[in-house]
Amino acid sequence: MKCWIFDKGGSHGTLGLSDAIKLSCNAFFYQYGNAAGIDQIVATGNMLGLGQRSGIPLSGEAPGVLPGPEWLAQINPQARWTSGLTANTSIGQGDVLASPLQMAMVVSAVANSGTVYYPRLIDRIVAQDGTVVSQEPARVRANLITDAGLTAEQVEKVRRGMWKVVNESGGTAGRARIKGTEVAGKTGTAQFWRSGVKDNHTWFLSFAPYDDPKYAVVVFVQGAKSGGGVAAPVAAKLLEDILKMDNGGEPPQLAALEPAKGNFRFVESIDFGRDIPAATTVGDDGETADGAAAGAASNQENRPAAQPNVRAAADERGRVKNQQNKPNALQKFFNFLGGKKEKKDGDTRQQRPPPNTRR
């Protein structure tokens, strides 16, 4: 297992948490994930709502998967949890499955310095005269400081790392900058294979404004080259338009688009023609689909066909049956009606007499 930068001939060197988030260094989280241990990862993930339904009235909502020893024992009792699986889980690879809504819950908790809320579909209902008809109260799920044992300084290191992702030179999401507002975020490029074809999942988790968070935006794009080049500009466009409306601007105009002809090529980048602040150099997201999580196990919906290595089935006497002459469903039906089995071609074995009978 190695970091994505290794395949590009480089290394990240010695890093702290904030810079590891900025550079999306897999190796850092491999090591610190194992140092924390899978039990701590699962416990904190449960507080954040990973691997669980959100609680809002959505039909068919999947809980996702937060893998750990207990989960593995349920799906594969013969398997054993390893440090390699902990490393994969620590960067969201392997068997980890999460929805954009779950990741919005995560980034919201980081933005507000540790409080995890249950999501709501409706905040309040307002009458035409401006009076509030009803309001759904906010419900706290957990607190990362009081419940998980983290400190405010530790949570702030995560927040600062997300700020560096967008605003410092070398961060993976320089294209998420917005003029006049500091955005914080985290890119992600998860390898995924569909029927033997690479079909990556790219992410960008974000919140803004940094000093007084009001909005959390999570963008998931399937079939893109990188989170920083595709998902981040989409999130920035959403945040930019929302903040403009907050300041009295007109809502963005919506228009129907002609259906686009699909293909399996990666989306290289997205550019809305925004004026991106360039206080520092806007670099490309190095964590691309070609190098993300190199060497890590990848999710596969349909794995490529493997060569069979299972021996032919044996009959009740322990002999291998002739699979080529196995009767089909219709033959089995008529054999059942006739009360006897047809003798297979080439079967010259002498039938044994029933037990306790004489010849």
C-alpha positions in Angstrom: 0.0 0.0 0.0 1.4 3.4 -0.9 0.4 7.0 -1.4 -0.8 8.3 -4.7 2.2 10.6 -5.1 4.6 7.6 -5.2 3.4 6.7 -8.7 4.2 10.2 -9.8 7.8 9.9 -8.5 7.5 12.1 -5.4 6.9 12.0 -1.7 5.2 14.2 0.9 7.9 13.9 3.5 7.2 14.6 7.2 3.6 15.9 7.7 1.3 17.0 10.5 -2.5 16.4 10.4 -3.4 19.7 8.7 -0.9 19.3 5.9 -1.8 15.6 5.4 -5.4 16.8 4.8 -4.2 19.5 2.5 -2.1 17.1 0.4 -4.5 14.1 0.8 -1.6 11.9 1.9 -2.8 8.3 2.0 0.3 7.0 3.9 -0.2 9.5 6.8 -3.7 8.2 7.4 -2.7 4.5 6.9 -0.3 4.9 9.8 -2.5 7.0 12.1 -5.5 5.0 11.3 -3.8 1.9 12.7 -2.4 3.9 15.6 -5.9 4.9 16.6 -7.3 1.4 15.9 -10.3 0.2 14.1 -12.5 0.2 17.2 -11.9 3.9 17.7 -12.6 4.5 14.0 -15.9 2.6 14.1 -17.0 4.3 17.4 -16.3 7.8 16.0 -17.9 6.9 12.7 -21.0 5.8 14.5 -21.3 9.1 16.2 -21.0 10.8 12.8 -23.8 8.7 11.4 -21.7 6.5 9.0 -23.0 3.1 8.3 -26.5 4.1 9.6 -29.6 5.6 8.2 -30.0 9.4 8.6 -33.4 9.3 10.3 -35.1 11.5 7.8 -38.2 10.1 6.0 -36.5 8.9 2.8 -37.8 5.7 1.2 -35.2 3.2 0.3 -32.3 5.0 2.0 -29.3 2.7 2.3 -27.3 2.9 5.6 -23.9 2.4 3.8 -21.1 0.4 5.3 -18.6 1.3 8.0 -16.5 -1.9 8.1 -14.9 -3.3 11.2 -14.3 -6.7 12.9 -17.9 -7.2 13.9 -19.1 -6.4 10.4 -16.6 -8.7 8.8 -17.6 -11.6 11.1 -21.2 -11.2 9.9 -20.5 -11.3 6.2 -17.5 -13.6 6.2 -17.0 -15.6 9.5 -13.9 -17.3 8.1 -12.1 -14.0 7.4 -9.8 -12.2 9.9 -9.6 -8.4 10.3 -6.1 -7.1 9.5 -4.1 -3.8 9.7 -4.4 -3.5 6.0 -8.2 -3.4 6.2 -7.9 -0.7 8.9 -5.6 1.3 6.6 -8.1 1.1 3.8 -11.0 2.1 6.1 -9.0 5.1 7.4 -9.0 6.7 3.9 -12.5 5.6 2.9 -11.5 2.9 0.5 -12.1 -0.9 0.5 -15.6 -1.8 1.7 -16.5 1.7 3.0 -19.8 3.0 1.5 -21.2 6.4 2.3 -23.8 8.7 0.8 -23.4 12.4 0.1 -25.9 13.1 2.9 -23.8 11.2 5.4 -20.7 13.1 4.3 -22.6 16.4 4.6 -23.3 15.4 8.3 -19.6 14.8 8.7 -18.4 18.1 7.2 -21.1 20.0 9.1 -19.7 18.6 12.4 -16.2 19.7 11.5 -17.4 23.1 10.4 -19.1 23.9 13.7 -16.2 22.5 15.7 -17.7 19.1 16.8 -21.4 19.0 17.1 -23.1 16.3 15.0 -26.7 17.0 14.1 -29.5 14.8 12.7 -30.4 16.2 9.2 -33.8 17.8 8.5 -35.8 18.1 5.3 -37.7 21.1 6.6 -36.5 23.7 9.0 -39.7 25.8 9.4 -43.0 26.5 7.6 -43.7 30.2 7.1 -47.1 31.8 6.3 -47.5 34.5 3.7 -47.6 37.2 6.3 -44.2 36.0 7.6 -45.4 34.2 10.8 -43.8 30.9 11.5 -46.5 28.2 11.4 -44.2 25.4 12.6 -40.6 24.7 13.1 -38.7 21.4 13.5 -36.2 21.7 16.4 -32.6 20.8 15.7 -31.6 17.5 17.2 -28.0 16.7 18.4 -26.7 13.3 17.6 -23.3 13.5 19.3 -20.5 15.8 20.2 -17.0 14.9 19.1 -15.4 16.7 22.1 -17.6 15.5 25.0 -18.5 12.1 23.5 -15.5 11.1 21.4 -12.9 12.6 23.7 -11.4 14.9 21.2 -10.1 18.4 22.1 -11.2 21.7 20.5 -7.5 22.0 19.2 -7.7 18.7 17.5 -10.9 19.5 15.7 -9.4 22.9 14.7 -6.5 21.1 13.1 -9.0 19.3 10.8 -10.7 22.6 10.0 -7.4 24.2 9.3 -6.4 21.4 7.0 -9.6 21.8 5.0 -8.8 25.5 4.7 -5.4 24.7 3.4 -6.9 22.3 0.8 -8.6 25.3 -0.9 -6.5 28.4 0.0 -2.9 27.4 0.1 -0.5 26.7 -2.8 -0.3 22.9 -3.3 -3.8 22.2 -2.0 -5.9 19.8 -4.0 -8.9 22.2 -4.5 -7.7 25.6 -5.5 -10.5 25.8 -8.0 -13.0 26.0 -5.1 -12.0 29.5 -4.1 -14.6 32.2 -4.0 -13.9 36.0 -4.1 -14.6 37.6 -0.8 -15.3 34.3 1.1 -13.0 31.7 2.5 -14.1 28.2 1.6 -12.8 25.0 3.3 -13.0 21.6 1.8 -11.6 18.1 1.2 -11.2 16.3 -2.1 -11.5 12.6 -2.6 -11.0 10.2 -5.5 -12.1 6.7 -4.8 -11.2 3.9 -7.2 -14.2 2.0 -8.5 -14.6 -0.7 -11.1 -17.7 -1.5 -13.0 -17.6 -4.7 -15.2 -13.9 -4.5 -15.3 -13.8 -0.8 -16.4 -12.5 1.9 -14.1 -15.3 4.2 -13.1 -14.1 6.3 -10.2 -16.1 8.2 -7.6 -14.9 11.8 -7.0 -15.9 13.9 -4.0 -15.6 17.4 -2.6 -16.8 18.2 0.9 -17.0 21.9 1.7 -18.3 24.5 4.1 -18.3 28.3 4.1 -17.7 30.9 5.3 -14.7 29.5 7.2 -14.8 31.7 10.3 -18.6 31.7 10.6 -19.9 28.5 8.8 -23.4 28.7 7.4 -23.5 26.3 4.5 -22.1 22.8 3.9 -22.0 21.5 0.3 -21.0 18.0 -0.7 -20.6 17.1 -4.4 -20.2 13.5 -5.7 -19.3 13.0 -9.4 -19.1 9.6 -10.9 -16.7 9.0 -13.8 -14.5 12.1 -13.2 -10.7 12.3 -13.1 -10.3 14.1 -9.8 -12.3 15.7 -7.0 -10.3 18.9 -7.2 -10.8 19.3 -10.9 -14.5 18.4 -11.2 -16.4 18.1 -7.9 -14.7 21.2 -6.3 -15.7 23.7 -9.0 -19.3 22.4 -8.9 -19.4 23.0 -5.1 -17.8 26.4 -5.5 -20.4 27.4 -8.1 -23.2 26.4 -5.7 -21.7 28.2 -2.7 -21.0 31.3 -4.8 -24.6 31.6 -6.0 -26.1 30.9 -2.6 -23.9 33.6 -1.0 -24.9 36.1 -3.7 -28.5 35.5 -2.9 -27.8 36.0 0.8 -26.4 39.5 -0.1 -29.6 40.4 -2.1 -28.6 39.1 -5.5 -31.0 37.5 -7.9 -31.4 33.8 -8.0 -29.5 32.1 -10.8 -31.4 31.5 -14.0 -32.3 27.9 -14.7 -32.6 26.5 -18.3 -33.3 23.1 -19.8 -30.4 21.5 -21.5 -30.3 19.1 -24.4 -29.5 15.5 -23.3 -25.8 14.8 -23.5 -24.6 11.7 -25.3 -23.0 9.4 -22.7 -19.5 7.8 -22.9 -17.1 6.1 -20.5 -14.3 8.7 -20.7 -13.4 10.5 -17.5 -14.5 14.1 -17.1 -11.2 15.9 -17.0 -12.3 19.2 -15.5 -15.2 21.7 -15.2 -14.9 25.4 -15.7 -17.9 27.7 -15.1 -15.9 30.8 -16.2 -15.7 32.0 -12.6 -13.2 34.6 -11.5 -11.1 32.5 -9.1 -9.0 34.5 -6.6 -5.3 33.8 -7.3 -3.5 34.9 -4.1 -1.5 31.7 -4.5 -1.0 29.4 -7.4 -3.9 27.2 -8.4 -2.5 23.8 -8.9 -4.0 20.6 -10.3 -5.3 18.0 -8.0 -2.6 15.4 -8.0 -4.9 12.8 -6.5 -6.3 11.8 -9.8 -8.2 8.7 -10.9 -5.0 7.2 -12.3 -3.1 7.4 -9.0 -5.6 7.5 -6.2 -5.0 5.0 -3.4 -2.6 3.0 -5.5 -2.4 -0.6 -4.2 -5.5 -0.3 -2.0 -8.4 -2.7 -2.5 -11.1 -1.3 -4.8 -14.9 -1.6 -4.7 -16.3 -3.5 -7.6 -19.9 -3.8 -8.6 -19.2 -6.6 -11.1 -15.8 -8.2 -10.9 -14.1 -9.5 -14.0 -14.7 -13.2 -14.7 -12.2 -15.4 -13.0 -11.0 -18.8 -14.1 -13.1 -21.6 -12.4 -11.2 -23.6 -9.8 -14.1 -25.6 -8.3 -14.1 -29.3 -8.7 -17.1 -31.2 -10.1 -19.8 -32.1 -7.7 -19.9 -35.7 -6.2 -23.0 -37.9 -6.0 -24.2 -39.6 -2.8 -21.6 -42.4 -3.2 -18.8 -39.9 -3.4 -18.3 -40.4 -7.2 -18.0 -37.4 -9.5 -21.0 -37.0 -11.7 -20.9 -36.5 -15.4 -21.8 -32.8 -15.5 -22.1 -32.7 -19.3 -25.0 -35.2 -19.3 -26.8 -33.5 -16.4 -30.6 -33.5 -17.1 -32.2 -30.1 -17.6 -35.3 -28.9 -15.8 -37.8 -30.4 -18.3 -36.1 -33.8 -18.2 -36.1 -33.7 -14.4 -39.9 -33.0 -14.5 -40.7 -36.0 -16.7 -38.3 -38.2 -14.7 -40.2 -37.3 -11.6 -43.6 -38.1 -13.3 -42.1 -41.5 -14.4 -40.8 -42.2 -11.0 -37.4 -43.2 -12.2 -34.1 -41.7 -13.3 -32.9 -42.1 -16.8 -29.6 -43.9 -17.2 -26.9 -41.5 -18.3 -25.0 -42.2 -21.5 -21.7 -43.9 -20.8 -22.8 -44.9 -17.2 -21.9 -48.7 -17.2 -21.7 -49.0 -13.4 -23.5 -52.0 -11.9 -26.3 -50.8 -9.6 -26.0 -51.8 -6.0 -28.8 -53.7 -4.5 -30.9 -52.1 -1.7 -29.5 -52.8 1.8 -30.7 -56.0 3.6 -31.6 -57.8 0.3 -30.3 -60.9 -1.2 -29.2 -61.4 -4.8 
